[in-house]
Amino acid sequence: QLPGKKDLFIEADLMSPLDRIANVSILKQHEVDKLYKVESRPALSASDQFCFLVRPRIRTMRYIADIINADKMSGRSRKYKIIFSPQKVVIVTSVPNLDVTCDEWSFYLLPLDEDIISMELPEFFRDYFLEGDHRWINSVARALQLLSSLYGPFGKAYGIGRCAKMSYELWRDLEEESEGEGQGRKPEIGNIFLMDRDTDYVTALCSQVVYEGLVDDTFRIKCGSVDFGPDVTSSDKSIKVLLNAQDKVSPHVPWGNQVPQWHQEEAEQRRRGMDIKQMKNFVSQELKGLKQEHRLLSLHIGACESIMKKKTKQDFQEMMKAEHLLLEGFDIRESTSFIEEHIDRQVSPIESLRLMCLLSITENGLNPKDYRSLKTQYLQSYGPEHLLTFHNLKRIGLLTEQAAGDTLTAVESKVSRLVTDRAAGKITDAFNSLARKSNFRAISKKLGLIPRVDGEYDLKMPRDMAYVFSGAYVPLSCKIIEQVLERRGWLGLEEVVRLLNGNEFAVSDSTVEDNPAWDSQRIILAVFLGGCTFSEIAALRFLGKERGFKFIFLTTAITNSSRMMEAMIEAKA
Amino acid sequence: MSRARADEEEYWHSSKFRAFTFDDEDDELSQLKESKRAVNSLRDIVDDDDDDLERVSWSGEPVGSISWSIKETASSSTSSLEGHDSSLQKGSSSYAAFPKQASSYSLSSLFKGRNKLPSFQSLSDALSDTGVKNYAPELRRPRAEYKDYSSDWSPKDTVIRMQRGKVCSLERFRSLQDKLVLLDEAVAGHDGNVITAVLIFLKRTLRREILFRELEVRQVALCHLIHFLKETGEQKFLLDLLRFLDRTEEVALSQYREHLNIQDVEKRREFLKGCIGLPFSAEDTSHIQDHYTLLERQIIIEANDRHLETAGQSEIFRKYPRKASILNMPLVTTLFYSCFYHYTEAEGMFSSPTNLKKTFKIPDKQYVLTALAARAKLRAWDDVDALFTTKNWLGYTKKKAPIGFHRVVEILQRNNAPVQVLQEYVRLVEDVETRLNLATKYKCHDVVIETYRDLKDRVQLTAYKCKVERGSAEEEKINSILNN
């Protein structure tokens, strides 16, 4: 939109999304001369026009202001244009008035896979859940509006969480205004389910064991692609690989017996017989595919090797054992001392935080003695400035200290472990009424999140969604979705809802014709506010297969335990 | 006689403790290796010309991708300094990667196999469609837009307009009452941007005390203002607000947070000193005190050691030059450092481990772990030995550890301790199964043999014979046990 030659400055975290939809030659067509990364380095350029493609952040605005002011000082005159993605937020205008033109790159949806759409807003998690800032709710509502303008209205909306409720309401407001456009359209996505990340922190904090989750935990998947370093590629370079359903070799659909598509095509071609031209086409197209798959395969094998090496080094077995004990609520002492040793040995600070949070959430907070001692040791091992991290974790509710009265819960959990009949339930209820907490133990019992396994859990023949955590735990978030879809509402889940602190809703759009025979009834848009993990995606894909649903995921970002923990750490300005 | 034999059989056959050998895992790895080999051999079958594949640069970015090009700009702008270098890297390492699969950008495959509606529009089409722009109008519109604006919108209409990204002047909301209605409407509208915009207006037009008082009963708006102040760095305003709200702990933390931005260690130390008096909880006050003391010590140690190192007189520094300065490191790292370079110093010295242990009340467990890691790294096995040896009042010595001996073994092993050292500690691992595991893993044959002997596990012992070297002392030992 800025005619003429220009230099383009791109923010680092917009590079991967842009890379997926454009490349340099397209930019060159738009007369982009040079490309720079937005970072704190003064730009030396002879160009007369600067264009900035950035996130609406104060830090970035200051960077731009510095460039402009430096130009002013040296008497250079240039034209400046700032493009905000996905939208401009008010806060950026607080940087002193600059003589620039602004625009927005309404980049709300990035399809990562055939069923995953990411909004690429990792800061959503911290901004909303820690700071209580509603600035991204508008973006979520607009993303929903965009989707419903493409696929028609959603017949039924379910949700749980305050942010889910607000996003839904704001989206409805936007829809009402543009009423008329989507009227009478047949819905293509029959159901939508919105969920706040704080409904279920436990699942997000668990070590992932499904393939994509492992790759994400180990190598970090960025915008659906992963950088495999030299230890994987067994060469001195790293390679970027796109992970999605088109990639038939990565074992992310472990139980499926789909015939890869090119096999089918190939068979068909054979049947029909090929002329020379077709043959040539086959060789150039299909064999190319084969070759790529072959290369991908060797990369994935390399990745597996590297993951296995890393996991054996970090005594993964022991960690999984501790994690499973936490989920089941057995032998909390042992898990606590495992975490303590983890901290003392200065094993990864993020892992230690994660385990502490898992302990806190599953136990409704740490008892004051443990809290103090773990905190002290953490600060000694990883640095005193983590005092701020602990404060943040307490505010967001991920790592809390039981108040004096709460120590009863320890007694309660012991009692309920001893008494397994209905009396235990009553005791639990009585204790729970004392305080509003994460209540994981009670929810887990109500929903049966810890499967009773007789003998080995056969991972090759998964029975339930617990397979994503090697049979030890059914992800809470997915279980809720399953239950609500099954009941077509929250009826019968009152107790669970109360334990989850309410804010549930189920709305049918009366203007939308409801025909159970339509395929769209089987399609569910699962919206995760604050991020979802690859494990959750795998679990719901499995559920879809079992029950004949098709899930589409819309998430503010793909997350995992490390990203969540890192979001809680204070960095220097 | 026959009964005795039966007993003996029973005695020997109970092969309960099968050591978990890491062979299992090796198998899996070797399986992988197999597949790898298989895949690699395929390479010969698949013809290997890469011409049709995308080129990628040394960093793995496809040549022509945006991230690659940015790196190019970066390296070319510094090319006067290291142009030689970068051209070298570039030249040596272009290679092929996989072309992106454009089809993955479309959601249409979702509905594969279902009745595809003619009206169905794929997402990628939609995104490139300029019509989408309508959903996100600019906040700042060209001047002409100002004309369509009326001065008597209700607060609600104003909020709705702002939510849609249209320009609205807030100036006409003059009375406090109007302003608060506007704020409440903004909060009810759920759009954080609008809330913040209204707050910026209120902040500019209301007296602080009034704004603070009104926000106290409006928690959502309050969160927005606090976040706004944090982001824009209006520290003084933020502190005033927090003080007004009586959130003393947050006042303290928020001030303490500023130390992150102070680079100079002397200034940072001074600043931390000032933080000690802030209204933290009793527990946190001691953490802050420790932070200050730690940095103070580090400054002293750093100055001394830098001097020692440059003087080149101290052997330890010559042999193991420091990789980084100790400033701003965590306490445990500092302890490790002091166990590494200053282990034998008297307690009176600031840099001695015992001094650190006392000053910061480091628990025994933590101390032993750290000292062990440091001394093992230096291969000072005698120090390791002394760390676990206790004498009782009769003068008998005994090995004791506040951490499990399996951990001790692990740390020693990681530092390549010789088998003689290792096996002494493997032997002390209490849990029989773990002991067998570790002993087998680290080839501490004596320990394995003795454990099986104590377990009277003839089967396993016989099986173990093939793991030891033929004709070795170990084999003899096994034979003599089996024969007895």
Interface residues (C-beta under 8 A of the other chain):
Chain A: I10 M15 S16 L18 D19 R20 I21 A22 N23 V24 S25 L27 K34 L35 Y36 K37 L44 I58 P86 Q87 K88 V89 V90 I91 T93 S94 C102 D103 E104 S106 F107 L109 P111 D113 E114 D115 I117 D127 E131 G132 D133 H134 R135 W136 I137 N138 R142 Q145 L146 L150 Y151 M166 S167 E169 L170 D173 E177 R185 K186 E188 G224 D227 F228 D236 K237 S238 I239 K240 V241 L242 N244 A245 Q246 S284 L287 K288 L290 K291 Q292 H294 R295 L296 L297 S298 I301 G302 C304 E305 M308 T312 E340 E341 D344 R345 Q346 R372 K375 T376 Q377 L379 Q380 S381 Y382 G383 P384 E385 L387 L388 H391 D519 I523 K550 I552 E570 A571 K572 A573
Chain B: E25 E28 L29 L32 K33 S35 K36 V39 N40 L42 R43 V46 D47 D52 L53 V56 W58 S59 G60 E61 P62 G64 S65 I66 S67 W68 S69 I70 T73 A74 S77 S93 Y95 A97 F98 P99 K100 Q101 S103 S104 Y105 S106 L107 S109 L110 F111 R114 N115 L117 S119 F120 Q121 L123 S124 A126 L127 V132 K133 Y135 A136 E138 L139 R140 I160 Q163 R164 G165 G189 H190 D191 G192 N193 V194 I195 T196 A197 I200 Q219 V220 C223 H224 I226 H227 F228 K230 E231 T232 G233 L253 Y256 R257 H259 L260 N261 E283 D284 H287 I288 D290 H291 L294 N328 M329 P330 L331 V332 T333 F360 I362 P363 K365 Q366 L369 T370 I403 R407
